[in-house]
Amino acid sequence: MTHAVCARFARIVGKYALRRFYEAVYERYRARLEECPRDGLAIELGSGAGFARERIPELIATDVIEYAGLDRVVDATAMINPATRL
């Protein structure tokens, strides 16, 4: 991770209320994914300092810049065709 991403991650996990907020959001995402077809992909655009994979292990973590922990570097503005597979 870049220094800035590490700092954001530390800020999130170090603040109990903020971490609980993210955990609740990720849990809602996970619940919605349970309703989706199993043959699709679960992609987090702009993973940044998030820790969504703690709740959604199959999640494909992406961001516009490369750093450790990402699965793919993706520019969401270049994703013009929703049928395009990563």
Long-range contacts (C-beta under 8 A, 24 or more apart in sequence): 1-49, 1-67, 1-68, 1-69, 2-65, 2-67, 5-48, 5-49, 5-67, 6-49, 7-49, 8-48, 8-49, 9-49, 9-50, 9-51, 11-49, 12-49, 12-50, 12-51, 13-51, 22-50, 22-51, 22-52, 23-55, 26-50, 26-51, 26-52, 26-54, 26-55, 26-56, 27-55, 29-55, 29-56, 30-55, 30-56, 41-85, 41-86, 43-74, 43-86, 45-74, 45-76, 46-76, 60-86, 62-86
